[in-house]
Amino acid sequence: VALPENPRAVVTGAGGGLGRAFCLQLARRNARILASDVDLATAQSAVANLGIESHAMRCDVSKVEEVEALATEVERRWGGVDLVINNAGVGVMGDVGEIPIENWQWIIGVNMWGPINGCHVFAPRLKKQKSGHVLNVASMAGLVSSPHMTPYNMTKAAVVSLSESLRGELARHHVGVSALCPYFFGTNIARSARGGDETLRGLAQKMLDSSDLSPDDVARIALEGVDRNQLYILPHNRGRWMWLAKRWLPGLTDWLTPRIVDAQMKKAREAAATVALPSGEK
Ligand SMILES: NC(=O)c1ccc[n+]([C@@H]2O[C@H](COP(=O)([O-])OP(=O)(O)OC[C@H]3O[C@@H](n4cnc5c(N)ncnc54)[C@H](O)[C@@H]3O)[C@@H](O)[C@H]2O)c1
């Protein structure tokens, strides 16, 4: 079922790149938005000047009671919710065994417990309402895993799995579930990520900066996917090719993926070394 006119939406991580874009695209649909973020001021600014009915709340998605408070607030204001966007997410870079355990705990708290809390809190309400949609923001990293970002890949794979299984539970209640799986696009996620050396962080930033889709494009395509009740929403062509390759040629994907990443890292290291040389030296 397509989103209704004037939808009531809850957005987590609304202060970031994609969260803001969701608010903007939803405003174009004349939505009522409850925007939340662990950083309240950013959520407030995401919905300021949109010319729609909105409210901003602080919410750390890793804490179930704070997500519960979002549900209470949206019910109090608008009597229910048509779209829950579990968008908040963070990045961790580095290699298994070297990544501090605190970074694992942090990313699992936000990227896994966030969507779990969102689904746990809103699923019973949506079932009762017999309408609505849950849009979980996963990633291409949840479908195809590259080295040096295992915690991110793993949490996003969990979000894909959560969405697949929940969809089967909610369909008969007329509630849709989608997993959004974008490839890289330009937001603040690499800058706020933890871990990784300079080369890895630089490479991640370069991938974000070179995206052919903006956060607005990704949000618009995601909402169109929700209208069509698509389970997997893959906005990037490149992502669709990667996923196809993994399913049809898993051995080749397994062989190629680390080699591509290694070659990119080597190139990035060489470029950094050239810049570091004093002028005239070769
Ligand atoms: N940018 C990309 O290339 C990309 C690709 C695929 C998926 N994604 C996913 O898109 C989503 C949005 O990320 P983004 O790219 O806009 O990054 P971003 O860093 O710009 O925004 C993330 C937002 O989440 C908020 N946040 C962090 N921890 C939180 C918590 N505990 N509770 C609530 N909010 C919290 C941050 O304050 C920030 O406003 C994430 O789930 C991310 O994994 C991004």
PDBQT file of the ligand as one rigid body, heavy atoms in Angstrom, charges set to zero:
ROOT
HETATM    1  N1  LIG A 301      26.356   7.373   3.776  1.00  0.00    +0.000 N 
HETATM    2  C1  LIG A 301      26.469   6.191   3.231  1.00  0.00    +0.000 C 
HETATM    3  O1  LIG A 301      27.280   5.957   2.332  1.00  0.00    +0.000 OA
HETATM    4  C2  LIG A 301      25.554   5.078   3.691  1.00  0.00    +0.000 A 
HETATM    5  C3  LIG A 301      25.493   3.916   2.897  1.00  0.00    +0.000 A 
HETATM    6  C4  LIG A 301      24.651   2.903   3.308  1.00  0.00    +0.000 A 
HETATM    7  C5  LIG A 301      23.891   3.036   4.451  1.00  0.00    +0.000 A 
HETATM    8  N2  LIG A 301      23.981   4.171   5.189  1.00  0.00    +0.000 N 
HETATM    9  C6  LIG A 301      23.172   4.249   6.417  1.00  0.00    +0.000 C 
HETATM   10  O2  LIG A 301      22.385   5.431   6.385  1.00  0.00    +0.000 OA
HETATM   11  C7  LIG A 301      22.003   5.754   7.739  1.00  0.00    +0.000 C 
HETATM   12  C8  LIG A 301      22.190   7.240   7.982  1.00  0.00    +0.000 C 
HETATM   13  O3  LIG A 301      23.574   7.545   8.006  1.00  0.00    +0.000 OA
HETATM   14  P1  LIG A 301      24.215   8.826   7.288  1.00  0.00    +0.000 P 
HETATM   15  O4  LIG A 301      24.994   8.314   6.143  1.00  0.00    +0.000 OA
HETATM   16  O5  LIG A 301      23.177   9.864   7.089  1.00  0.00    +0.000 OA
HETATM   17  O6  LIG A 301      25.284   9.242   8.402  1.00  0.00    +0.000 OA
HETATM   18  P2  LIG A 301      25.406  10.569   9.305  1.00  0.00    +0.000 P 
HETATM   19  O7  LIG A 301      26.571  10.314  10.179  1.00  0.00    +0.000 OA
HETATM   20  O8  LIG A 301      25.391  11.776   8.449  1.00  0.00    +0.000 OA
HETATM   21  O9  LIG A 301      24.056  10.547  10.168  1.00  0.00    +0.000 OA
HETATM   22  C9  LIG A 301      23.820   9.620  11.206  1.00  0.00    +0.000 C 
HETATM   23  C10 LIG A 301      22.959  10.275  12.267  1.00  0.00    +0.000 C 
HETATM   24  O10 LIG A 301      22.679   9.305  13.282  1.00  0.00    +0.000 OA
HETATM   25  C11 LIG A 301      22.808   9.948  14.537  1.00  0.00    +0.000 C 
HETATM   26  N3  LIG A 301      23.097   8.965  15.594  1.00  0.00    +0.000 N 
HETATM   27  C12 LIG A 301      24.291   8.406  15.919  1.00  0.00    +0.000 A 
HETATM   28  N4  LIG A 301      24.149   7.609  16.978  1.00  0.00    +0.000 NA
HETATM   29  C13 LIG A 301      22.844   7.659  17.335  1.00  0.00    +0.000 A 
HETATM   30  C14 LIG A 301      22.079   7.043  18.356  1.00  0.00    +0.000 A 
HETATM   31  N5  LIG A 301      22.642   6.220  19.261  1.00  0.00    +0.000 N 
HETATM   32  N6  LIG A 301      20.750   7.306  18.426  1.00  0.00    +0.000 NA
HETATM   33  C15 LIG A 301      20.185   8.152  17.544  1.00  0.00    +0.000 A 
HETATM   34  N7  LIG A 301      20.844   8.789  16.568  1.00  0.00    +0.000 NA
HETATM   35  C16 LIG A 301      22.168   8.531  16.461  1.00  0.00    +0.000 A 
HETATM   36  C17 LIG A 301      23.917  10.954  14.367  1.00  0.00    +0.000 C 
HETATM   37  O11 LIG A 301      23.839  11.975  15.363  1.00  0.00    +0.000 OA
HETATM   38  C18 LIG A 301      23.639  11.470  12.954  1.00  0.00    +0.000 C 
HETATM   39  O12 LIG A 301      22.787  12.581  12.979  1.00  0.00    +0.000 OA
HETATM   40  C19 LIG A 301      22.877   4.860   8.649  1.00  0.00    +0.000 C 
HETATM   41  O13 LIG A 301      22.113   3.769   9.109  1.00  0.00    +0.000 OA
HETATM   42  C20 LIG A 301      23.962   4.396   7.702  1.00  0.00    +0.000 C 
HETATM   43  O14 LIG A 301      24.539   3.195   8.111  1.00  0.00    +0.000 OA
HETATM   44  C21 LIG A 301      24.787   5.197   4.829  1.00  0.00    +0.000 A 
ENDROOT
TORSDOF 0
